[in-house]
Amino acid sequence: MFEILDRQTRLTGNQVRILVAAIFGDALEFFDYFLIGFVLAFLIGPWQLTFGQSATVLMSSGIGAIIGAYGWGWLADRIGRRKVFISTVLNFSLATGLLYFTPDQGWIYLSVMRFFVGLGVGGLYCVDLPLVQEFMPSSKRGWTGGLVTCVIPLGVGLGAILGSVVGSGEWRILFAVGVLPALLVLLVRIWVPESPRWLCRQGRYEEARQSLAWALQVEPQSLPLPTAADAGPIRQSNWLDLFNYPRSLLVSWLGNAGAQTGVYGITLWAPALFVLLLKVSPQQAARMMILLSAFGFIGRVSFAFFSEWFGRRKAGGLLGFGGGLLTILAGYNYDVMVMGTSVFWLLLAVGFFFADGGFAIVGPYAAEVWPSHLRTSGMGSAYGFGGIGKIIGPLGLALIVGSGNYLKPDVPLPQIPLAFLYLGCWFLMAGTVYYFFGIETRGKSIEQIDQELAKA
C-alpha cells in the first residue's frame, strides 16, 4: 500500500489540505510564542525590568517547551498524531489568551503563563511534521516538511506588524489575538484523518487503508490491504528505546540544541535590544523585526529546496556555518552605522536567512532520523533537548551582559560582542554536527530509513 504512495508524482487536494492545516498551525504557534519579544519592548521602561527578570520571562516558555516536547511527542506515538495535534493547539492558544489578564508589574504572572504557552508549542512542533510526512511520498517529503516550517517567520512577522501599530498601553491586545489559533482545531477536525502509518503499526489495517485512500482520493478497495509484514512489528513506543540509536540522538539532539540556542536567543531579545542599542521606540523596533522575518521566510523556502537539491546533511551544515558567522559579525558591529543605517540590524537580517531559514531542515530532519515507531518520541526528545536553548539562549545573553542591569537606553552594554559570540558558537556547533555526523535521508522512503537504522 505504501509503495503506491511512494510512486505518486503529484499531490492530491487532500494532501494539500493536510499541508495547509500544518502550515497554519506552525505560523500561529510561533506567532503566539514570539509575541513576548514584542511585548517586552513595551514593558522594559515602565516596569523597570532587569536583564535577569526579562530573561526569566523569555526563558520560561523554553522550560515548558522541553516538557511539552517530551510528553506530547511520546503521547503522539501512543494515542495518535491527530488527537495530540488538536490538544496542543488548544493548549498554547488558550494559555496565550490568559496573558491578556496580566497585571501591571506582573512579570511573574507573565513567566508562569508563558510556561504553559511553551508546553503546547513544544508539543505541536513535534507532531505536525511527522503527521505531514506520513501522508507524503518519499520524493516530496523533504520539501513539504520544509514548507510547513517556512511560514514560521510569517507568524513572527505578523507579531511584528501588530507590535508596530498598537499603542504603548495596548500591548495586552496582542495576547487577545493569540487565541485565534484555537480556530485551527476546526480545520483539523474537518480535514485531517489519523496517520495511515500510525494506524498500520497499531494493527488497524482497514482504518489505515481508508486514511491513505482519503489522502490519495481513491476508493479504499483500490488499495491493497496492508499486512503485518508491511507495517513491521507492532510495538508501543518506549522512551528508553531512543538510546538504541546513538547516532540519531547525537545528530538530532545536538543539532536542535545549537540551532535553538542561537535563534531563540536572538529572536526573543532582538526587539528589546533594538530599543536599547539603537534608541528607537518599541513600535520602530517591531517594524525592524519585519525585515528579519522576511529574510527568515526566504531562507526557509530556500532551505526546503536545498534539502532535496544537495541533501539534509550539507543543508544543515550551511545553516550552522552561515548563521554562526553572521551572528558573530553582527555582535562586533552593534554600534556601527553606515549612511544612517545600523549594520547590526542588517547583519542580523541577512544572518536570519541561514539561522532561521535553516529550520526548514532542523524540524523535518529530526523526525526522519528515527524509526517509525519512535518518530514523534524521537523528534519530541530532540526538540525537548534542544529546548534547553530556549533557556540558555536568552539567559546566556542576560548573564554575559549583566543580569542585574536595568534595561534602560542609557545603560552601557560593552559585552554585546561577547554575547553574540556566545550565540554564534552554538550555530557553529549545529553546523559541525549536521555536516560531519549527519545521516543522509534524501530520496529514501520511510521504510528504507527504518531498515537502515535497524542494521546500524
C-alpha positions, 0 to 999 in steps of 0.5 A, a space after each residue: 500500500 505504501 509503495 503506491 504512495 511512494 510512486 505518486 508524482 503529484 499531490 492530491 487536494 487532500 494532501 494539500 489540505 493536510 499541508 495547509 492545516 500544518 502550515 497554519 498551525 506552525 505560523 500561529 504557534 510561533 506567532 503566539 510564542 514570539 509575541 513576548 519579544 514584542 511585548 517586552 519592548 513595551 514593558 522594559 521602561 515602565 516596569 523597570 525590568 532587569 536583564 535577569 527578570 526579562 530573561 526569566 520571562 523569555 526563558 520560561 516558555 523554553 522550560 515548558 517547551 522541553 516538557 511539552 516536547 517530551 510528553 506530547 511527542 511520546 503521547 503522539 506515538 501512543 494515542 495518535 498524531 491527530 488527537 495530540 495535534 488538536 490538544 496542543 493547539 488548544 493548549 498554547 492558544 488558550 494559555 496565550 489568551 490568559 496573558 491578556 489578564 496580566 497585571 501591571 508589574 506582573 512579570 511573574 504572572 507573565 513567566 508562569 503563563 508563558 510556561 504553559 504557552 511553551 508546553 503546547 508549542 513544544 508539543 505541536 512542533 513535534 507532531 505536525 511534521 511527522 503527521 505531514 510526512 506520513 501522508 507524503 511520498 518519499 520524493 516530496 517529503 523533504 520539501 513539504 516538511 520544509 514548507 510547513 516550517 517556512 511560514 514560521 517567520 510569517 507568524 513572527 512577522 505578523 507579531 511584528 506588524 501588530 507590535 508596530 501599530 498598537 499603542 504603548 498601553 495596548 500591548 495586552 491586545 496582542 495576547 487577545 489575538 493569540 487565541 485565534 489559533 484555537 480556530 485551527 482545531 476546526 480545520 483539523 477536525 474537518 480535514 485531517 484523518 489519523 496517520 495511515 502509518 500510525 494506524 498500520 503499526 497499531 494493527 488497524 489495517 482497514 482504518 489505515 487503508 481508508 486514511 491513505 485512500 482519503 489522502 490519495 482520493 481513491 476508493 479504499 478497495 483500490 488499495 491493497 490491504 496492508 499486512 503485518 509484514 508491511 507495517 513491521 512489528 507492532 510495538 508501543 513506543 518506549 522512551 528508553 528505546 531512543 538510546 538504541 540509536 546513538 547516532 540519531 540522538 547525537 545528530 538530532 539532539 545536538 543539532 536542535 540544541 545549537 540551532 535553538 540556542 542561537 535563534 531563540 536567543 536572538 529572536 526573543 531579545 532582538 526587539 528589546 535590544 533594538 530599543 536599547 542599542 539603537 534608541 528607537 521606540 518599541 513600535 520602530 523596533 517591531 517594524 525592524 523585526 519585519 525585515 528579519 522575518 522576511 529574510 527568515 521566510 526566504 531562507 526557509 523556502 530556500 532551505 526546503 529546496 536545498 534539502 532535496 537539491 544537495 541533501 539534509 546533511 550539507 543543508 544543515 551544515 550551511 545553516 550552522 556555518 552561515 548563521 554562526 558567522 553572521 551572528 558573530 559579525 553582527 555582535 562586533 558591529 552593534 554600534 556601527 552605522 553606515 549612511 544612517 543605517 545600523 549594520 547590526 540590524 542588517 547583519 542580523 537580517 541577512 544572518 536570519 536567512 541561514 539561522 532561521 531559514 535553516 529550520 526548514 531542515 532542523 524540524 523535518 530532519 529530526 523526525 526522519 532520523 528515527 524509526 517509525 515507531 519512535 518518530 514523534 518520541 524521537 523528534 519530541 526528545 530532540 526538540 525537548 533537548 534542544 529546548 534547553 536553548 530556549 533557556 540558555 539562549 536568552 539567559 546566556 545573553 542576560 548573564 554575559 551582559 549583566 543580569 542585574 542591569 536595568 534595561 534602560 537606553 542609557 545603560 552601557 552594554 560593552 559585552 554585546 560582542 561577547 554575547 553574540 559570540 556566545 550565540 554564534 558558537 552554538 550555530 557553529 556547533 549545529 553546523 559541525 554536527 549536521 555536516 560531519 555526523 549527519 545521516 543522509 535521508 534524501 530520496 529514501 522512503 520511510 521504510 528504507 530509513 527504518 531498515 537502515 537504522 535497524 542494521 546500524 
